[in-house]
């Protein structure tokens, strides 16, 4: 576009962008402006000397061309290129002014200047000057060469730091005598890159290196194409060129072939032969845009680009599912719809800035701007309506952030843009220092505790120096991969092959874990420190289809959408997954100890989880033995603020701002209030007469927790390294000592008439050893395989999977065997879950227990038989077991029920710290059993008073209505729906079974800083249970005058009295050993010692039985919020080890990621609802399999698909039409229950009323 016009036509695509230009640019007829996007930037094309005024007489002759003089973005910010008007650099860019007003000087040199400088350096150094010509050839195969090169870039003006400019250039460049780039120096003057060139061919790079890294060399053929890439410390490659394909072979003799089509800029890779022989293909349109990709299994994903813009408008996956994308006339994404029908939407202002984003779940985030010349928001409003404000520097650096409560965090930066300080509320600050290269070298907190960092020449972090001076070091190989880490004198090492894959780990004990990979770098074998070997097999597309764990062989099966459908172990079916019409996981089931156990999930129309139900069925009769359901509700802002536990009133979380927890109600009864400081940390907790005050140190650590009952007051002391070294209470003081690796080595407890020290010794890998002070004669120094075979009390035996199978009382040396030793035996299922435990003495069983699990590995039942005297007087195991049932909400155990009582736990949001305990006697609980409204209507809604089956959507609507009626807040949406059916709220309420409110005991959990319960406090403020534990969770003392059952131990743990173990979600924890009895199901991701519980249990917890995490203040100290319940993930199985998969394809340049892959993967292929029995489309070829009723037609029925659900006539597969429509499934299955739809609800109620009047329904 040529300047000289104030504005473009309103219909012009560039009209808005044109108005963003400063007026003088738009009105100048001597400028030309170009852009390749409606979003800019503009490229300013003018004369190199200066731009004439609009009315100025032009010189003659006119310059033959225009040059780039600047860039202008859509906010009018201009980057200006300053060119020399005269002299030896005439027309060259020698300065740049950016949009923030900073000026950079570009230092140029001529070939003659560089030659003279080289001669002077040689003379000053006393050496013979090397050949350095004063001129270069005027022309090369790349074009004209005037010999001018960029030698340095200086910052010469900074509006923010006018008096503090760098004393050295930001970057420097060195050149060869032939004018080739030779070296690059950073702002510290350190060389960071170097290049070597071919002696014969000027400009042909034959080697390059990064400082501290090996040199990569290249060889070329006669056409100048690279034929070899030589890497002395990694993979080398050879390239063989043919007319339409390139063969790439690496130094491991793996080969890939890239097949191409097209010429010049339209040449594309259309087929790729991988090293394993598999083939993937791509299709492009006439202008080179991707249309389709076919994977190694022959499945095709189709892409539909817009004809004009090339933007992707539709993606169709191999199973027929489609995702659609929509854009405005500025090519900005305005909405995206996934295969499940959920839509994401965006809105923009006139400057093209995002002002509103609506997530698929309906949450709306708004962005506000106060500067028309900036793309950075000054405020955001989240889905709750809470506003956060930001201020920015002229360079786009965040200066302050103010949350919805008006509390501010400030950020300081240096002249290079590096963050130097963070200042939070309550006086908390953190300071950072950098070296001349910009590397972080120190971090200091408010109290002056400083952590320092050191680096090698390549910039790898080599040493971390703690505030107390202790050093943790890491060594690297030539490519920057960590090969050795040392902490407190303990060393772990890693070895890699030429492809950069980890092939061996060496633990602190000197034991090894090894790995093997296939030609596509996928892990195929892992042999652990103890020799346990696991193997993995993948299909052509990389999915795991078979795994072998010693004698266990697991097969994995998927549907067309790559979703897990089921798996088998040693030929027996394990888990099965089912999905609804939108692709959301609805059921997972398996068989546990003969019982069918299923987990059911429910969702609302926005895809949010609304309920989870666990069911257990009898092995023979399929009778329902146990079910437990937890439901979730969301407020208008999208916060998951209400949870409805099984058989309890709703738990409502009261929050302020964007969701900071302020209180909690059970039903209509407020129970707990929270007060928070300006950092949203909890400072006061109130529960009736109970008040807990929490204070923090200037560094933000927990300082004290004081209760209005002095017995439980606690004060905390920390050392400079951030380790908790003392907990003081009125009754006692515990002091902690640590090793240089941070492991707990001892506890010193002092109290009145008590002074005791308990040491803890471990081998280098963290396995418990006999303490030298208590066992000075012990010669044991380590357990190389991490399997502890004996300790001071027991002998241990393991199977080939590393599972503890037997524990027997140890006979002291010199002792005499009396056959009274107790033996514990442990038996496991194919998922390494403990399913059977026995304890024997004198060869007689003392106790036996069996355990059931759901498909997610959560324990749902326990049966215990204990030794008792029978009617004949003999001692034997009880004939009838004591049964305990368990109910879950996600990964948290919320319900325990036996024949005496039901105990339910409400946790602090986002944590495993228990908050409220609710106990209901079994007799009281039985009185609460009632039918739901949906069940009532279904059981008596048939024509003859029989049952009727509602579609799931109707059941969901009725459940929602019932919950609203019970809460006495029926929504307008529900009222309108009832009115459309000819019903009223009162009519529906009359159909509901009465609600019985049982007597309940409610207590608050008073916990320590980790979440370990110390006391149960009644609503009257009385302590009705209290206990004391050691650091590993062993019970030391208990006061329980009311005989309350309190089995929660460390976060996530449940005490089993029969075995002494703590059930810890994915594993069982032995508190006496301070470790787990089986190996970590997530393997190395949980740590190198697969049995290890955190070795500093004073500060770290493992609430899932998987991996250590910092426990302090994870209980909601910084402002716990009601979290959305996690969406079920079918890929998360309890026994899937996280595999080491390193992304090292043979030819990384040809392995560009598919940028169009979205979160819509793993959703269902179609939308299954009602009502079509058979659908058809023309078939080009008649086959013997054709339906005789529809010759020449391809026919489909619901049985052709999984799950075999009913299909709507409006949502059949593409190209099909419904040949046999029907109204209700019971027409097809006359022996089944009737099926009713939403519109039939009024008629059903009317018939029920008629029967009631006749006395049929009582």
N, C-alpha and C positions, 0 to 999 in steps of 0.2 A: 504494500500500500504506500502510495506517495503522500507525503505530508502536504499541508495546505488546506485541510478541511477540518472544521471544528468537531464534527461528529459524522459517523456513518449511519446509513439507513438502519432503522430499528430492527428490521428483519435480518440484517447482516449478522453472521455468526460471530464476527469479531467486534460488533458494536460496543459491547460492554468492556472488552479488553482495550479498545481504542480510547474510551473515556478515561481509563486509568492512566493514560499518558499525561505528563505535564503539558500544559497548554502550549508552551513555546515549541514543544516537539511536534504536536499535532498541526500547528499552523505553519511550520517551516516547510516551504515547497522544495527546499534543496535537500531534504532528507528522504530516504526510502526506509520503510520499516517492513520486516518480515517476521513470521512466526509459523510454527508447525502445530500449534495447539490453541484452542480457544482459552486455555488457561495461561497462555504465555510461556516464556517471556517474549517480548519484542526484541528483535535484533535491529539495532540502529546502524544504518549504512549511510555514511557521509564521506566528506573529503578528509584526507588525512591532516591537512594543515589546519583548517578551521572551517566552520560552516558559515557561509555568508548570511547577512541579514535578509529578511524577506524582500525588502525593497532595494537591496544593493545591486549595483551593476556587476554582472558576473565577469570574471576574468576570461581572457581568450589566450590560448585555446583552453577549453574545459578539460578537467582531468578525465582520462579514458575510463576510469572505473571508480567504484565506491568501495570504501573499506569499512570494516566493523569498528564502530566507535563506542559502542556501549550496549548494554542490555537493560531492559526495563521490565520489571515483573508486573503482575496484575494489581499491585498496590501502589504503583508509581515509584517504587524504589529503584534507583538507577545505579548501575555499575558502569563507570566510565573508564574507557581506555584512552590514556594520554599518549599521543604519538609525537615524536620529534618532528618539528617543521623544517629543520635544516641541519646540515652537518653530515657527518659520516653515518649517523643513525637515522637519517631523514626517513620518515614514514614508519619507523619501527615503534612498537609499544614500549615505552620506558617508565610508565607509571599507571597505576590502577587506583581508583577511588571507589570503595564499595558503598553499598546502600546505607551503611551506618556512619559514613563519614571518615573512615580510616583510609589513609593513603599509603600505598606501597610503592616503593621505588624498585624498578627492575634494572639491575646493572647488566649492561650488554658489553661484550668485548668483540673486537675484530680478530681475525686470524693473525694479523701482524702484531697486535697487542699481546696476544697469548704467546706468540713466538718470542717476543722480546722479554716477557716475564719469565719464560722458561730459561732463556739464556742468562738472565740476571740471577735466577735461583741457582743455576749451575755454577756460575762464577763465584757467588757468595759461598757456595758449598765446596768450592775447590775441586769441582769435577769438570770433565769435558762435556760441553753442551751436546746434547743429542740432536739429531736431525729434526728440525721443526720449521717447515716452510712458512714463509710470510704470506703466501696466498694459497688458496684452494682452487681446484678446478671449478670453473664457472657453472658447469652443468654436471649433473649426475643422473642416474637412471630414475631418481625420484623427483627431478626437476631442477630449477635454478638454485644455486647455492652462493650466497654473497659472503659466507664465512662468518656472519654475525651469530653469536651464541649468548644465551642467558647464563650469567655466572653467579648471580646472587639476587636474593629478594630481601629488601629491608622494609621494616615498618617505620615510616618517617613521620606519621601523624596519627594520634589516637585521641579522639575527643574526650574519652573517659580518663586517660592517663597521659595528659599532654607533657608532663615533666618526668615521666617514668618510662621512656622508650627503651627498647632493647639495645644493648651496646654491641650486639653482633647480629649478623644477618639471620633471618629465619631459616634459610636454606642456602647452600652453596653447591655449585656444580663444577666439576673438572672435566676437561676435554682432551682427547688425544691429539697428536699433531695433525691428524687427518680430519679433525672436526667432529669426532664421534664422542658421545657421552661416555665418560670413563668412570667417574665417581660422583657420589652424592653425599653431602655432609648435612647433618641436622643442625638445629640451632645451638647446640653445645659445641659444635665443631667436630663432632665424632662422625667418622665415615660409617654410613649405613648401607650403601650399595656400591657395587663395582661391576664393571662390564669389560669384556675382552672381545676383540673383533678379528675377523679373518684378515691375514696379511695381504691376500690377493684381492679380495672383494671388499671395497670400502663400504662401511655401514652394515656389513653382515655380522651379527652378534654370534660368537661361537661359545661364549661362557658368561655367566653372571653369578653373583652370590650376594646374600645378605650377610652383614657382619655377624660373625659367630656361627655361621652355617656353612656347610660344604658348598663347593663350587659345582654348579650344574653346567655341563658342556653339551654342545650340539654339533652334529655333522649334517652336511647338505649334499644334495645331488647336483647334477649339472644345471638343473632348472631352478636352483635356489630353494628347493623344498627340503624341510628338515627330514632326515632319514634316521637319525639316532638322537636320543636324549639320554645322556650318560649321567647317572647319579651315583656317586661313590658310597653313599650311605643309605640308599633306598632302592626303589624300583627304577630300572632303566627301560627305555622303550625303543623299539625300531618301527619305522613307518615305511610301508611299501605302497606305492601309488599305481593304480591302474586307471583306465579311462573313466570308469563309473563306480569305483570303489577304492577304499583305503583299508589296508590290513595293518593292525596295530598289535605288536607282540611285546610282552614285557619280559623282564629278566627271569621270571618264574615260568616262562614258556607258555603263558596264557595268551590267547589270541582273540581279538575282536575284529570284526569286519564291518565297516560303515559303507553302505551303498547309497549313492547319491543320484539325484536327477536334477535337471535344470542347468542353467548356465549363469555365470557371473553372480550377481546379487540375488538371483532366484534359485541358486543351487541349495538343495535341502537334503538332509539325511532321511531317506525313505525306508531304509531297512537296516537293522543292526543285528548282527550275529554275535551272540555273547560267548564268553569263554566256555560255558557249559554246553554249547550247541543250541541253546534256545534262541529264538528269533522274535524280535519286536519290530513292528512296522508303523510308519506314519504316512498320512496322506495330507496333501496341501492343495489349496486352490491355485488358480492361475496367477495370483499375485503373491504366492508364497506363504499364505496364512494356513495355520494348522486346521485341518478339518476332522481328522480322526486318528486315533492311535489304537493299535492292536497289540495286546500283550502276548507273552510267550504261550499262553493257553489258548490263543485264538479269539479272545474276547475283545470287542471293539468299543471304545469310548468315542463318541462323536461330539464335535465342537461346531457351533454355528456362529461365525463372526458376522458382525454388521457389515453390509455391503460397502458403506461409505467409510465408517470409522475403523473397521477391523476389530472393534471391541466384541468380546464374546457375549452373546445374548442367550445361549442355551448350551447346556452340557447334558448329554444323554449317556448314562452309564450302560455297561453291557447287559444289565438285567432290565433295561427299558425305562428305568427311572430318569427323571429329567429335573434339572435345576435351571431356573430362568433368571436372567439379569436384565435390568432396565436402566437407562441412562437419560440424562437431560441433554439439551442441545449443546451443552458445554462438555459433553462426554464424561460427566461425573455420574457415578453409580447412584441411582435413586432408590432402587429396591432390588431385593434378591429373594426368590421364592424357592424353597427346597422341595424335594420329593414328598415330604410329609405335609406340605401345604403351609408351613410356617413361613412368615415373611419378615424380612428385615427392611426397614425403610430409612432413607436419609433425606434431609432438606438442607438447602444452601441459601445464603443471602446473595445480594446482587454482586458481591465481590467473589463469589464462588466458595465462600467459607462454610464449613459444616456448622449448621446452627441447631439441628435436631437429629437425633438418631433413635430409632425405635427398634429394640432388639426383638428377636423372634418370640420371646416370652412376654412381650408387651411393655417391658420397662423402657421408659423414655428418658434420654439424657439430652439436655439442652446446653448449648454453648453460646456465650455472650462475648461481644467485642466492644471495646471502647475507643479503639484507634482504627480509623478506616485504612491506615497504611500498614497494618500488621495482620498477619495470619494467626497470631497467638491469642487465645481466648483470655479475657480478663476474669471470666467466671464460668462455672458450670453448675447446672441444676440437675441433680440426679433424680431417680424415679420417686424418691420420697419427698421431693420438693426442696431438699436441703441445698443450699448454695455454698460453693467454695470459690474463693477469689484468689487470683494470682496477679503478681506484678512481674514484669520482665525488664531486663536491661535492653539497651538499644541493640545489643548483639544477640538477643534471643535467649539469654540465660535467665533461669528462674531466680528471682530475687526474694520473693516472699510467697508463702502459701497460707491462706487464712481459711480455717475450716468452718463448718456450718455454725459453730458456737462462737465464732469470732476469735478463736485462738490461733496465733500466728507462728509460723516457722520461717526464719530468715536464712538466706544463703549468701555467703561471700565468695567472690571469685578473684583470681589474680588477672594480670593483663593478658595471659595466654588463655583465659577462659576456664581454667581449672578451679574446681570448687575448693576453697581453702577453709571454710568454716560453715557449720550448721548450728543455728541458735534456735532452740525450742523453748516452749513455755517451761515454767518452773525452774528456770535458770540452767537448763541442760544445754551444753554446748559441746561440739566436737570440732577439733582443729586438724587440718591436714597440711603436710608439707611435701614439696616435690623437688627433685633434683633438676639440673639444667636440661636434662633430656625430657622432662615432663613425667617422670616415673614417680609414683607415690612412694615416699621414703619414711613417712612418719604419720601416725594418727595419735592425737592426744585428747583425753576426755577432760571434763570439767575439773576433776581433782588433780589433773596433771599427770595421770598415768599414761605413759607413752609406749606405743608399740612401733618398732622400726622394721624396715624392709630393705633387703639388699638384692641386687640383680647381677647377672653376668653380662658379658659384652653383647649377647644377643637380645637382652631385655627380659630373659626368663627370671622369675622370682626364685632366688636361691636360698634366702635366709629370712626367717621371721624371728625377731628378737623381742621377747615378751618384756613387760615392764620390770620384771625382776632380773632381767639379763639373760635368762635361759634362751637357748637358740634351737630352732627347728630348721633343718636344712633339707633341700631337695637338689638332686643332681639330674642332669639332662643329657640325652644323647645329642648327636650332631643335628638332629632335626627338631630338637626342642621337646621331645617326649620325655616325661619323668621316668628315670630308670632307678632312682633310689631316694627314699625319704628317711630321714633320721630324726627321731624325737626322743629326747632324754636318753640318748645312747642306744636306743632300739632302732633297728634298721629293717625296712621292707624294700624289696627290689622287684623290678619289672623288666622282662626281656621282650623284644619285638623281633619279628622277622623283617625281611626286606620290604614287605608291603605295609609295614607299620602296624601290623596286628600284634596284639599281646599274645605271646606264646607261652610265657611262664611267669608265675608269681612266686616269690620266695618270702615266706613269712618271717616274723621275728625269731621264730624257733628254728629256722633253716629248712622248713618243710616246703614242698613245692606243689603248686597247682599248675596244670598244663592245659593248653587249648589247641584245638585243630580246627581248620576252616576248609570250606570248599573253594572252588575256583572263583566264586562270586563273593568271597570274603564273608560268608555266613558261617557262624559257629556250628560245627558239627560234632564236636566232642569236647568234654570238659572232665578232667580227672582231678579230683580234689586233693587237699592236703592229706587226707586219710585213705586215698586210693579209690574212693567211690567214683565210678565213671558214669557219665550221662552223655547220651548221643542224641542228635537232632537231625531230622530229615525234613526237607522243604519241597514244595511243589514248584512248578515252573514259574509261578509268579512270586515266590518267596515266602508263602505262608507255611507255617509249621504244620506238618501233616502226620508226623510220627516222632515220638520221643521214647528213648530207652533209658531206664534208670535201673541199672543192674538187671534184675529179673522182671521188672515191670515194663510192659510195652504199651504205650498210649497212642491211639490214633485219633486225629482231629478231623472233623468234617465241617464243611462250610456250605452255605447256599450261594446263589448266583451273585448276591451282594457282598460276598466275602464275610458274612456273619457266621459266627459259630452256631451250629445247629445241634451237634452232639459230639460226644467222644466216647471211646471205649478203652478199657484198661484190661489187658490180657484177654481180649475177646468179649468181655462183659461190658454192657452199656453202663456208662457213668452218668454224666450230666446231660440234660437236654434243655435247649433254649427255644423259646417260642416268642414270636413278635406279632404285633398287631398290624393292621392295614397301613399304618403310617411308618412302620419300621421300628417302633419303640418296643423295647423288651418288656414282655408282659409276664412271662413265667420261666422259672428255672426249676427243674426237678431232677431227683436222683433217688437211688435206693440206699438207705443207710441201715445196716443191721436188719435187713429184710423189710424195713418200713419205707413207704414212699413218702418222701419229704419234698415239699414244693414251696417256693417263694413266689408270690404274686405281686405285681406292681400295677398301680393305677396312675393316670395322668389327667390333667385338665386339658382344655383345648389349646392352651399355650405351650404344651409339652412339659409342664412342670409336674414333678412327682407329687401326687396327692395321697398316696397310700402304699403301704407295704404289709403284706399278710403272709405269715408262715403257717403251713398246715402239715400235720403228721397223720398218716393213715395206718391202720392195722395191717400187718403183713398178710393175713389170710382173708379177713372179711372186708378190707378196705374201709372199715368204719373210721370216722374221723375221731382221732384220739386227742388232738390238740390243735388249736389255732390261736393265732395272736396277730392283732392288726394294730398298726399305728397309722394315723392319718395326719396330713399336713394341710394347713390353710394359709392363704396369702391375703394381705390387706390390699387396699386399692393402689398402694405404691409398689406392690410387688414383693414386699418383705414377707418372709416366712415367719410370721409373728405368732402363729397358733399351731400347736401340736396337740392332737387328741390321742393320748395313750389308750391302750386297750382297757376298756371298762373303767376309765377315769374321766372326770370332767376335763374340759379343754385346758391346756397349759398355755397361757398367753404371756408373751414377752413384751414388756413395756419398754419402749425405746425413745430416745430423743435424737434430733439431728438426722443423720443419715443411717441411724440404726444402732447407736450406742446404747447398751443395756442400762435401763434405769430401774426396772422392777420386774416382778413375776407374779402372776395370779394363777390360782388353781380354781377353775370355774369362775365364780364371781367373788372369790375370796382372795384379797391381796395377801401374799405371804412374805415376800422378800423385797426390800428396797435397797438400791445401790446409790451411793454418792460418789462422784468422780471429780478429779482435779482437772486442770487446764490441759493436761495431756490425755484426758479421758481414762486415766488409771483409777482403779477402785480405791477409794479412801475410807469409805464407811459402808458396812453391810448391816442391815437391820432385819430381824426376824422376831416379832413380838418384843420381848424384853431383851433379847440377844442383840448386842451391838459389837461389831468387830471393826476396829480402827486400824488402818494400814498406812504406814509411812515409808518413804523412799530416801535413799541417799542422794547427795548431789549428782552422783554419776548415774542415777536411775535404778540402782539395785534395791531390792527389798531390804528395808532397815528394821521394821518392827511390825508386829501384829499384836495388838492389845485388845483384850476382851473385857467386858464388864464383869468377868469372873477371872480374877488374877491367876487362877490355876493354869490357864492356857495362854498367858502372855508369852510372847517370844520376841527376842531381839537377835538380829543377824549381824555378823561381822564378816568382812571380806578382805582378802589380801589384794595386793596390787595387780595380780594376774586375773582377778575376777573370780577367784575360787572362794567358796563359802567355807570359812575356817572355824566358825563358832556359832552355835545356837544356844542362847541363854534363856532360861525360864525360871520362875520362882522355885521350882522343885529341884532342878538340876541344870548343869551346863555340859554341853557336848562340844568337844574340840576335835577338829578333823585335820589329818595330815595327808599329804599327797606326794606322789612320786613326781619326777620331772616330766613324766608323760601325762600327768593329770589324773592318774589312778588313785583311788582312795586306798591308803596304806594303813590307816589306823584311826581309831576312835578313842578319845579319852573322856570318860564320863565322870563328873564329880558332883556330889550332892552331900547332904548331911549323912555322915557315917558311910560314905561311899567314895571310893577313888579307884577306878578300874580302867585299864588300857586293853583294848582289843586290837591286835594287829591283823592285817590282811596281806598275804603274800601271794604273788602270781608269777607264773613263768613269763618269758618275754612276749608270748602271744596272748596273755591275759587269762590263762587257766589257773585255777586256784591250786596253791601248793601248801604243804605243811609249813607253818610259820617257824622260822629258825629259832625264835625265842622259846616257843612251846615244844618244838621237836628238834632239839639241837643235833640229834644223831641221824636225821633224815639226809639222804644223799640225793634225793630226787630234785632235779633242776628244771625239768620241763616235760610236757606231754607233746611230743612231736606231731601227733595226728589230732590234737585237741580233744581226744577222748580220755577223760579222767578215769583211770581204772580202779583207783582206791583213794580213800582219804582216811581221816582218823576214825571214822565210824562205819564205813561201808565198803564193800567190793562192788564194782559196776561191770556190766557186760553189755555189749552193743551188737547189733546185727550189721549186715553189709551196707545198709542205708545210713548208718551212723545213729540209729535210734537206740535209746536206752531200753534194754529188754529185761534186765534183771538187776536188782539191788539187794544185797545180802549183808546182814550184820557182820562186821569185821571181828574176828577173834584176835584179841591182843596177842602180841608175840609172847610165847611162853604159856598162853592160855590153853585150856582144854576144851575141845568141842563137846558140847552137851546136847546137840541136836535141838536146842531151843532157839537157835538163830532164826530171826524172822527174815523171810524172803519176799521181796516185792517183784511181781512180774507184770510186764507191760506188753500189750498186743496192739497192733495198728492195722488200719485199713490200707488200701492201695494209694491213698492220698497222704499217708504218713500221719494220720490222725489217730490219737489214742482212743480205741474203742472198747478195750477190755483190760481191767486191772484186777489183780488178786494179791492178797497178802496171806502167807501161810506160816505156820509154826508147828513144829513136831509133825510135819507133813499133813497137817490139818488146816483147812481154810479158815481164816479169821474174818475176812471180808472179801467180797467180790463186787465189782461194779462194771456196768456197761454204759456206753455213751452213744448218743445219736447226734448227727450233724445235718445241717441243711446243705444245699449244693454250694453255698458260699463258704463252707467250712465253719459256720457258727454252730456251737453246741445248742441243741434244742431239747435234749432230754438226758436224764441220768437215772439209772436204776441201780440201787445198792442193796445187796444182801449181806446181813451181818450175822455173826455167830450168836446163837441163842439156844436156850434149853427147850427141847420139844416136849410133847406130852409124855413121852416115855422116859424123860430125864436125860436123854443124850444131848450133847452139845453139837449142833450142826448149823449150817446156814439157814436163815429164814426162808420159808417156802415162798413167801410173797415179798417182793422187793419194795423198798421205799422209793417212790418215783418223784422226781423233780422235773418240772418243765421250765423252759426258758424262752423268753420273748425278746425280740430285738428291734431296735430302730437304727438301721444302718449298721455300723460297727459297734454300737454301744448296747450292752446288755441292760435292758430296762425292766424286765419282769422275771421274777422267780416265784414259782408256785408249787406247793406240795399239798399234802392232804390236810395240813393245818392252816396254812395262810398263803396269801399272795403278797409279795413284797415288790414294790415298784420304785424305780429310781428315776429322778429327773436330774439331768446333768446341766452344768453350766454350759451355755451355748459354745459350740466350737471346741469343746474339750472333753476329757474323760474324768473330770473332777465332779464327783456327785454333789448335788445341791440339796435336794429334798428327797426324803424317804417316806413312802406311803405304804402302810401295812393294813391289809384287809383280811379278816378271818375268813376261812373257806366257807363257813356256813353263811356268813354275810354276803360273800361274793356270789354264792349260788342264787341268792334272792334277786340279784341284779340281771340275771339272764332274761333277755327279752328279744322278741323278733324286731328286725328293722322294719321300717315302713314298706320298703320294697319287698321284703320277705312276706309280710302280711298280705299285701295285695297279690303277690304271685301265688301264694298257697291257696287262696280262695277266690281267685278271679276268673276261673273258667266258667264256661256256659252252664255246666252242671254242678258248679261248686267245687270242681276239681282245681288242679294247679294249672298255672300258666307261666310261660317263660318270657321275661322281658329282655329286650336287647340291652347290651351293656350300657349304651348311652342313656337309656331310660333309668336303669338302676342307678347310674351315677347322678342323674338329675334328682331322683327321689332321695338318695343319700344326702345330697346337698340341701335339699328342702328340709329333710328331717333335722339335720344339724342346725339349720337356721331357725326352725320352729323351737327346738330345744333351747337355743340361745336367745329366743324371743327377739330376733331381728331378721325377719324375712325380707329379702331383697326385693326391689321393684321388679327385677328380671323374673324372679320366681312367681311373683303375683301375676305378672302379665302372662306367663306360661300357663298357670292354673286357670286364669280367666279364658284363655284360648281353648281350654279343655272343658269349659263350663263348670269349673270347680272353684272353691274358696279355700282359704287357709284353714278355716274352722272345720270344714269337712275332712280335710286331710288329717288334721290334728285328732279328730274323733276316731280315725282308723288306727292311730298309733297305740301300741301297748304302753301301759303306764310305766313310769321310770321310778325305780326304787333306789333310794340313796342309802348305801350301807354305812355302818359305823367304821371309821378309819382312824388309824393312829398316824399322825404326821410329825416328822422330825426333820430338823435341819442338820446336814452334815457339817461339822466343823473339821476342816482338813488342814494339813500342813502345807508348806509352800509347793509341794509336788502334787498334791491332790490325794494324799493318803488320809483316810478318816481317822480323827483322833477322838471325836465325841459325837454323840447324837443328842441334840437339844430339842426339847419339846416346845410347843407353842407357848407354854407358860414360862419358858426360860430355864427349865430344870434340865440338868444333865442326867440322862437316863441310861447312858452307856458311855464308857470311855475305855481307851486302850493305849498301850505304849508299844512301840516296835523298834527293832534295830534298823539300821540303814538299808538292809536288804529285804525288809518287809516281814521279818520273823516276829511273831507276836511275843512280847516279853511279859506284859501284865494286862489284865482285863478286869474291869468292874462292870458287872451286868446284873444288877439287882432285879431288873424287870424281864430278864430272860429274852432279850431282843436278839434276833439273829442278824448279825452284821458280818457279812462275808467278803466285803470289798476290801482289797488290800492296796497295793500300789496301783496307780491309774491303769485301768483296763484289766485288772486281775480279780479273779474270783476264787476264794479259798474252797478247796475240797477236803472235807474232814477225813474222808475214808483213805485218801492217799497222802495227804499232807502237801499235795501240789497245788499250785495256783494256775487255774485256767486263764490264759492270756491271749484270747481271741484266736490266733493262728497256731499257738503252741502252748505247752505246759511248762511252767517255771518252777524250779526247785529252789525255794528260798534258803535252804541249808547250804547248798552249793553256790547260790547266787548266779545261776545260769539255767539254760533251757535243757530239756531232756532229749530234744530232737534238733535237727539242723534247720537253719533258716530257709523257709520256702522261697525267699527271693534271692538266695545265694549271696554272691559277693556284693550286691547292692546294699545289703544290711551290715556289711563288715567282713573282714577276712576270717574271723573266728565265728563259725556258724552257730556256736552254742552260747555266745556271749550276751549277757545282759550288760547294760552300761556299767563300766568299771568305776564310774563316779556316780553312784546311785543317789548321792546327796543332791545333785543338781540335774541329773539326766534321767529320763524315763523312757520306757518302750511300751506304750499303751496298746500296740497292735501285735506285739510279739514278732516284729519284723526288723525295726531299726531304731537306733537311739535318737532321741531329740531332746533339746534343752527344755527342762521342765519348769524352771523358774519363770514366773509371770506368764506361763502358757495357760494359766487358769482364768484368763480374762482380765489380767491386771491392766493391760493397755486399752481396755474398752471392748469387752467381748460383745459380739453382735449376734443376733439370731441368724444363724446360717441357713441358707437354702439346703434342704436335704439333697444329698448327692444323687445324680441320675445314675441308675444302674448301668454298669459297664460289663457286658458279657465276657470281655476279654480278661477281666481280673479274676483269675482263679487262684485258689490257695496254693497250688503246687507248681505254678509256672515260674521257673527260675528266670530272672532277668538276664538275658543273654548279652554277651559282649559282641556287638555288631559294629565294626568300624567302617565308616564310609570311605573306602578307598577303591573306587572303580578303576579299571585299567586305564581308561581315557577320561579323565575328569572333565576335559573340555567338551566332550561329546555327551556328557551325562547331565545336561541341563534339567533342572527340576521342572515338573509340570506345574506351572503356576496356577493352573485352573483347578487343581484338586482342592476341594472345599470340605467343610465339616459335614457336608451332606452324605459322605461315604457311610456305609454300614447301615443304611436305612432300607425300608422294605421296598420291594419292586412295584407293588401296586397298592391301591386303596380297597381293602376288602370290607364290604358291608353286605346289604341285601340288594337286589333279588333277581338273579338270572341263573337258570339251570344249565343252559347250553348256549354258547355263542360261536359264530362262524365268520369266516372270511374266504374269498375266492382262493383256490389253490391252483397254481399253474400246472401242476402235474398230478393226475389222478393216480392214487396208489391203492394197493389192497387194504391198507389200513383206513381208508376213507370211510366215514360214517355212511351207511347205506341210505339213511334218510336224507342225507345232504351230499349227494355225489358232486365231486369237483370242489368240495368245500373243505377247508381246514377247520375242524371243530375242536372246541375246548370246553371242559367242565371244571367245576371246582376241584374235583379229585385229581386233576392234572397238576395241582399246585399244593404246596405246603405253606401254611396250614390249610386244611381243606375247609375254607370258610365260604360263606355266601357272597355273591358278587352283585353290585348294583348295575343296572342297565346303563347308567350314565358314566360309569368308570371302568369300562372294559378295556382290555389291552388294545393298543392302537391298531386300527384297521378292522376290528371285529364289530359285529352287530349281534344283538340278542335274538336268538332263534326261539327260545322257549322261556318266556318270562313267567314268573309266578309271584304270589303275594306272600305266603307264609311257608316256612320250612316244614310245618306239620302236614302240609298237603303232600309233601314228598315222604314224610315219615309219620304215617297215621298213628303209630303206636307210641309216639313220643308226646311230650307235653305241648300244649298249645303255645303259640308264639304271638305275643302282642306287641304293637308298636306304641310310640308315644301318643299318637292320636286316639288310641283305644282306651286311654286311661279313664276318661270320663264314663265311657260305657261300662267298663269293668266295675267302677265304683257304684254306678246305678244298679247293676245286677246284684252286687253285694248287698245293697240296701234292700232290694226286693226280697232276697233270700232271708235277710235278717227279719223282715216283717213277717215272713212265713214261718219263722222259727227254725229255719235250716241252719242258720249261723248263730251260734250262741256266744 
